[in-house]
Each structure stands twice: as C-alpha cells, then as structure tokens.
C-alpha cells in the first residue's frame, strides 16, 4: 500500500509562482510514473505533467514552458514548479503514482491541493 502526501499550493496573483510537492510512503522501487493532475470546478480531471522512473517527461500543452515536474533522487518524491501562473490554472491539483510490478498496475492518489490564481 502506498500513501501520497501533498504540500504546497495556495493563492497567488497572475504571473506568480507556486511549488507543489508530493511524497510517497511505502515501496516505490518498481517502475513507476509520477504525475500531477488537476480538476477545475465543472471540469474533468486532466493531466498536467508526468515523469517516469527513467526521467522521461510529459506535459500538457497548456502548461508546457511554464511548469516543470521533477522527481527526487530517492524516487519517492515529486515536485511541480509552476511559473507564469494564469487564472485558468486555478484548480485542485492531485498527485498520482502508477506502479508497475509484474502484471500488476496500481494507481494511488494524493488528497489534492487547491491552487488559486487571481487576475
């Protein structure tokens, strides 16, 4: 069993920066993909960025060039640096880890953190 604990987020003015962090407890030694997702009111949850165990990165087009995802050396932490924030970035941000172990694939989610960008 893996638990994810998130920190960071909050309120910032348009053009500002915030940093989110997520730490996984439990074993994450198998191949995994860490990711950040977000959900704005009335919208579906959407992918923001992912990073694999091998360091491969993927970003949503809407955040490319403004957000940066990084994985800690111990591979059980992930951060999301968000720069040049826009009001449309306002959402609840969720951390997720997908673990691959043999034929098993398991997803674990964090509790979510509110990010609000004022215009």
matplotlib code that plots the C-alpha trace (Angstrom):
import matplotlib.pyplot as plt

x = [0.0, 1.3, 0.1, 0.8, 1.0, 0.9, 2.1, 2.2, -0.4, -2.3, -3.3, -1.1, -1.5, -1.4, 2.2, 3.3, 4.8, 4.0, 5.6, 3.8, 5.4, 4.3, 5.9, 5.0, 5.3, 5.8, 7.7, 8.0, 11.0, 9.3, 8.9, 6.5, 5.1, 4.6, 2.2, 0.2, -3.4, -5.8, -9.6, -11.3, -15.0, -17.3, -14.4, -13.0, -9.7, -6.9, -3.2, -0.7, 2.6, 4.2, 7.7, 8.8, 11.3, 13.7, 13.2, 11.0, 8.8, 5.4, 3.5, 0.0, 0.2, -1.4, 1.5, 4.5, 7.2, 5.6, 5.6, 8.4, 8.0, 10.9, 11.5, 13.6, 16.8, 15.1, 12.3, 9.6, 9.1, 7.9, 7.6, 5.8, 7.2, 4.6, 5.7, 3.9, 0.6, -2.7, -6.2, -7.1, -4.6, -6.9, -7.9, -7.4, -4.1, -3.6, -0.5, -0.7, 1.7, 1.2, 3.2, 4.1, 5.0, 5.0, 1.5, 0.1, -0.6, -1.8, -2.7, -2.5, -3.7, -2.9, -5.5, -5.4, -4.3, -6.1, -4.2, -5.9, -4.6, -6.2, -6.3]
y = [0.0, 3.4, 6.7, 10.1, 13.3, 16.6, 20.1, 23.5, 25.3, 28.3, 31.7, 33.7, 36.6, 36.1, 35.8, 34.5, 31.1, 28.2, 24.9, 21.6, 18.6, 15.1, 12.3, 8.6, 6.3, 2.7, 0.8, 2.6, 0.6, -0.9, 1.0, 3.9, 7.0, 10.0, 12.6, 15.8, 16.2, 19.0, 19.5, 22.8, 23.2, 21.7, 20.2, 16.7, 15.9, 16.4, 15.5, 18.3, 16.6, 13.2, 11.8, 8.2, 6.3, 6.8, 10.5, 10.8, 13.9, 14.7, 17.9, 19.1, 21.7, 24.3, 24.2, 23.5, 26.1, 27.3, 24.3, 21.9, 18.4, 16.8, 13.7, 13.4, 11.3, 8.7, 8.5, 8.7, 12.4, 14.6, 18.4, 20.6, 24.1, 26.4, 29.7, 32.4, 31.2, 32.2, 32.4, 29.4, 27.3, 27.6, 24.1, 21.4, 19.7, 16.0, 13.9, 10.4, 7.5, 4.5, 1.4, -1.4, -4.7, -7.8, -7.9, -5.6, -1.9, 0.1, 3.8, 5.9, 9.4, 12.2, 14.2, 17.2, 20.8, 24.0, 26.4, 29.7, 32.3, 35.7, 38.1]
z = [0.0, -0.9, 0.5, -1.1, 0.9, -0.9, 0.2, -1.3, -3.3, -2.2, -3.6, -6.0, -8.4, -12.1, -13.3, -9.9, -9.0, -6.7, -6.0, -5.2, -3.5, -3.1, -1.1, -1.3, 1.6, 1.1, -1.6, -4.9, -6.1, -9.1, -12.4, -11.8, -13.3, -11.0, -12.2, -11.4, -12.5, -11.9, -11.7, -12.0, -11.0, -13.6, -15.5, -15.7, -14.1, -16.6, -16.8, -16.1, -16.2, -15.7, -15.0, -15.3, -13.2, -16.1, -16.1, -19.2, -19.0, -20.5, -20.2, -21.2, -24.0, -21.8, -19.2, -21.4, -20.9, -17.7, -15.4, -14.5, -13.0, -11.2, -9.3, -6.1, -6.0, -3.9, -6.5, -3.9, -4.2, -7.0, -7.3, -9.7, -10.1, -11.6, -13.1, -15.0, -13.5, -15.1, -13.7, -15.9, -13.9, -10.9, -9.8, -7.3, -8.1, -7.4, -7.2, -8.6, -8.8, -11.1, -10.0, -12.4, -10.7, -12.9, -14.4, -11.7, -12.3, -9.4, -9.1, -5.9, -5.5, -3.1, -1.3, -3.6, -3.0, -4.1, -6.3, -6.9, -9.3, -9.1, -12.1]

ax = plt.figure().add_subplot(projection="3d")
ax.plot(x, y, z, "-o")
ax.set_aspect("equal")
plt.show()
